[in-house]
């Protein structure tokens, strides 16, 4: 396959605005710097979920902040670069604001798509996480349109504070359980197990790409298929780059 003059980039889990960042603005500025770095040869940017630590759109209210990042996305979109954003388990409630204001396409479910001649399965990763029934229940509640309507009736003063506090508490507990973020091995890592099972009925998939786990993984599943977990934009500052010939995990150096 001939190498493309344009590239496709993938990034996940920046958790912009999170209270657990020592310097939230520095995280955002570094992400903007990365977007500036890739814009010359980017055909598309795929953001695979949890880009925001919390995002809920009311009819006339969206989360404050992120202006540098959103402005840069709009700039790239206006220049003809495709912007794709997957909802994650932190920023589920994206509706029409980002498509209208920055030209992004929002994806709410895993997607199989041909990119520069190869077939990709793209997802945040929480969609295939079946380890905990409580996680699955919360996921269903958060995605339920009636529950979203009820939630929207609460004043943002309370919902934003509650959500950000919950995220901070969850992150602190996660830090105490560092083993949860570590690669668990080919026979126990649920993203790998899912990819192996899915590949049996969809042998034409060449690449599975996930975020969610905040770890780096690049594993061959067969002679023609690989699974990649692309880390995060919190500790690894990692991303994936596809030029039609080679798919590589990269670390950003500012």
Beta strands, then each sheet from edge to edge (+ up, - down):
strand 1: 7-11
strand 2: 42-47
strand 3: 82-86
strand 4: 105-107
strand 5: 111-115
strand 6: 118-122
strand 7: 207-210
strand 8: 216-220
strand 9: 226-230
strand 10: 238-242
strand 11: 247-251
sheet 1: 4+ 3+ 2+ 1+ 10- 11+
sheet 2: 5+ 6- 7- 9- 8+
end
